[in-house]
Amino acid sequence: MALRFPAGIRVKFRAGQYLTVRLPGGDTRNYSMANPPHQNDGALLHVRRVPGGRFSGELLDGLTKGDTLTVELPFGEFALDHDSDRPVVLVATGTGFAPVKSMVEDQIKRSGDRRLHLYWGARSREDLYLAELPGRWAEKHDWFSFTPVLSRPDPAWPGRSGYVHRAVLADHADLGSHDVYACGNPDMTAAARADFAAAGLDPDRFFCDAFVASGDAQPVAG
Ligand SMILES: Cc1cc2nc3c(=O)[nH]c(=O)nc-3n(C[C@H](O)[C@H](O)[C@H](O)COP(=O)(O)OP(=O)(O)OC[C@H]3O[C@@H](n4cnc5c(N)ncnc54)[C@H](O)[C@@H]3O)c2cc1C
C-alpha cells in the first residue's frame, strides 16, 4: 500500500526502519518501509493479511484513495551497518521482504558494491509476491544474489525447499566472516539467531526485526 505524506513533508529515515499506524481508539500497528530513504515524500508498505486482523483485514479493506491515516516514523534499529564491509546474508520470510527492498534499493542508489545475498522464504510461489524484483537485481548487480526458498512448494517448483534459515546454513557451514540481517516471522528469526551462532556467527553481527504483534515503541532520532 502506498501512503503519501502531506504536501511538502519529507521524512528522514534509514533503510530497514518502520512506521507506526495509529488506529481509531489509539491502538497501533508497525509496518516496515519498503521504499528507500531517498523516496521520502511517502511510504510504501507491504501488508500481509492476517485472518481476523484489525488493520490488515477490516481497516485496510475499508481504505480508498484519498483517505487519511495517522502514522509516526521512523522507528527501529534494523538498518545496515555501513561501517562494516563484511558480506551480508539477508534472510526474510513473507513481508520481511519490505525492509530488505528498502536496503537493497538504498545500496543501488549509493552505487555501493557490498556483497548482499538474499534468502527469501515463503510457503508457496504466490507468497513470494515480488520475486521478479530481486531476480532483476541479481541480473543487474554482481554484488547481489537471490535464493528463493519454499516451505510448501508445488511439485513443479525447481528451486530450494524447506525452512529458509536452513538453506542459509546449507550454503554457509561457517558464518564467522558474515553479517546477518533477519526479518519477518519471529519463529524464523529466533531459530536463525540460535542456529547461526552455532555456525560461528558473531552474535553482535546478527541484526533482526521480528514481526511480532505490534506493541509500544519510541521514535528513533533520524
Ligand atoms: C517492527 C515490526 C515491523 C513490522 N512490519 C510489518 C510489515 O512490514 N508487514 C506486515 O505485514 N507486518 C508487519 N508487522 C506486523 C504488523 O505490525 C501487525 O502485527 C500485523 O499486520 C497484524 O496486525 P492486524 O491489526 O492485522 O492483526 P491484529 O488485529 O493485531 O491480530 C489479529 C489476530 O492475529 C494474530 N496475529 C497478529 N499478528 C500476527 C502475525 N504476524 N502472524 C500470525 N498471527 C498474528 C493476533 O494474535 C490476533 O489473534 C511488523 C511488526 C513489527 C513489530
The ligand as an SDF file (V2000), in Angstrom:
LIG
                    3D

 53 58  0  0  0  0  0  0  0  0999 V2000
    8.9010   -3.8640   13.8680 C   0  0  0  0  0  0  0  0  0  0  0  0
    7.7270   -4.5150   13.1640 C   0  0  0  0  0  0  0  0  0  0  0  0
    7.5980   -4.3700   11.7920 C   0  0  0  0  0  0  0  0  0  0  0  0
    6.5370   -4.9810   11.1330 C   0  0  0  0  0  0  0  0  0  0  0  0
    6.4630   -4.8430    9.7820 N   0  0  0  0  0  0  0  0  0  0  0  0
    5.4850   -5.4810    9.1080 C   0  0  0  0  0  0  0  0  0  0  0  0
    5.4230   -5.3950    7.6790 C   0  0  0  0  0  0  0  0  0  0  0  0
    6.2360   -4.7210    7.0240 O   0  0  0  0  0  0  0  0  0  0  0  0
    4.4260   -6.0630    7.0520 N   0  0  0  0  0  0  0  0  0  0  0  0
    3.4840   -6.8190    7.7420 C   0  0  0  0  0  0  0  0  0  0  0  0
    2.6080   -7.3970    7.0930 O   0  0  0  0  0  0  0  0  0  0  0  0
    3.5160   -6.8850    9.0990 N   0  0  0  0  0  0  0  0  0  0  0  0
    4.4670   -6.2340    9.7980 C   0  0  0  0  0  0  0  0  0  0  0  0
    4.4860   -6.2920   11.1650 N   0  0  0  0  0  0  0  0  0  0  0  0
    3.3300   -6.9280   11.8730 C   0  0  0  0  0  0  0  0  0  0  0  0
    2.1960   -5.8710   11.9920 C   0  0  0  0  0  0  0  0  0  0  0  0
    2.6170   -4.8280   12.8480 O   0  0  0  0  0  0  0  0  0  0  0  0
    0.8810   -6.4040   12.5810 C   0  0  0  0  0  0  0  0  0  0  0  0
    1.1510   -7.0570   13.8100 O   0  0  0  0  0  0  0  0  0  0  0  0
    0.1440   -7.3470   11.6380 C   0  0  0  0  0  0  0  0  0  0  0  0
   -0.1180   -6.7040   10.3920 O   0  0  0  0  0  0  0  0  0  0  0  0
   -1.2110   -7.7870   12.2670 C   0  0  0  0  0  0  0  0  0  0  0  0
   -1.9930   -6.6490   12.5250 O   0  0  0  0  0  0  0  0  0  0  0  0
   -3.5950   -6.7340   12.4020 P   0  0  0  0  0  0  0  0  0  0  0  0
   -4.1650   -5.4970   13.0190 O   0  0  0  0  0  0  0  0  0  0  0  0
   -3.9940   -7.0550   11.0020 O   0  0  0  0  0  0  0  0  0  0  0  0
   -3.9550   -8.0150   13.2810 O   0  0  0  0  0  0  0  0  0  0  0  0
   -4.3650   -7.9970   14.8400 P   0  0  0  0  0  0  0  0  0  0  0  0
   -5.7450   -7.4530   14.9740 O   0  0  0  0  0  0  0  0  0  0  0  0
   -3.2460   -7.3600   15.6130 O   0  0  0  0  0  0  0  0  0  0  0  0
   -4.3380   -9.5450   15.1510 O   0  0  0  0  0  0  0  0  0  0  0  0
   -5.4220  -10.4200   14.7850 C   0  0  0  0  0  0  0  0  0  0  0  0
   -5.0820  -11.8330   15.2330 C   0  0  0  0  0  0  0  0  0  0  0  0
   -3.9340  -12.3180   14.5180 O   0  0  0  0  0  0  0  0  0  0  0  0
   -2.8630  -12.5940   15.4260 C   0  0  0  0  0  0  0  0  0  0  0  0
   -1.6340  -12.0760   14.7940 N   0  0  0  0  0  0  0  0  0  0  0  0
   -1.1650  -10.8080   14.8520 C   0  0  0  0  0  0  0  0  0  0  0  0
   -0.0340  -10.6850   14.1270 N   0  0  0  0  0  0  0  0  0  0  0  0
    0.1940  -11.9040   13.6190 C   0  0  0  0  0  0  0  0  0  0  0  0
    1.2070  -12.4420   12.7850 C   0  0  0  0  0  0  0  0  0  0  0  0
    2.2190  -11.6780   12.3470 N   0  0  0  0  0  0  0  0  0  0  0  0
    1.1280  -13.7370   12.4540 N   0  0  0  0  0  0  0  0  0  0  0  0
    0.1170  -14.5200   12.8750 C   0  0  0  0  0  0  0  0  0  0  0  0
   -0.8710  -14.0760   13.6690 N   0  0  0  0  0  0  0  0  0  0  0  0
   -0.8310  -12.8030   14.0300 C   0  0  0  0  0  0  0  0  0  0  0  0
   -3.1960  -11.8700   16.7080 C   0  0  0  0  0  0  0  0  0  0  0  0
   -2.6200  -12.5160   17.8260 O   0  0  0  0  0  0  0  0  0  0  0  0
   -4.7000  -11.9210   16.7010 C   0  0  0  0  0  0  0  0  0  0  0  0
   -5.1470  -13.1480   17.1870 O   0  0  0  0  0  0  0  0  0  0  0  0
    5.5490   -5.7130   11.8590 C   0  0  0  0  0  0  0  0  0  0  0  0
    5.6910   -5.8280   13.2420 C   0  0  0  0  0  0  0  0  0  0  0  0
    6.7540   -5.2480   13.8900 C   0  0  0  0  0  0  0  0  0  0  0  0
    6.8840   -5.4040   15.3860 C   0  0  0  0  0  0  0  0  0  0  0  0
  1  2  1  0
  2  3  1  0
  2 52  2  0
  3  4  2  0
  4  5  1  0
  4 50  1  0
  5  6  2  0
  6  7  1  0
  6 13  1  0
  7  8  2  0
  7  9  1  0
  9 10  1  0
 10 11  2  0
 10 12  1  0
 12 13  2  0
 13 14  1  0
 14 15  1  0
 14 50  1  0
 15 16  1  0
 16 17  1  0
 16 18  1  0
 18 19  1  0
 18 20  1  0
 20 21  1  0
 20 22  1  0
 22 23  1  0
 23 24  1  0
 24 25  2  0
 24 26  1  0
 24 27  1  0
 27 28  1  0
 28 29  2  0
 28 30  1  0
 28 31  1  0
 31 32  1  0
 32 33  1  0
 33 34  1  0
 33 48  1  0
 34 35  1  0
 35 36  1  0
 35 46  1  0
 36 37  1  0
 36 45  1  0
 37 38  2  0
 38 39  1  0
 39 40  1  0
 39 45  2  0
 40 41  1  0
 40 42  2  0
 42 43  1  0
 43 44  2  0
 44 45  1  0
 46 47  1  0
 46 48  1  0
 48 49  1  0
 50 51  2  0
 51 52  1  0
 52 53  1  0
M  END
$$$$
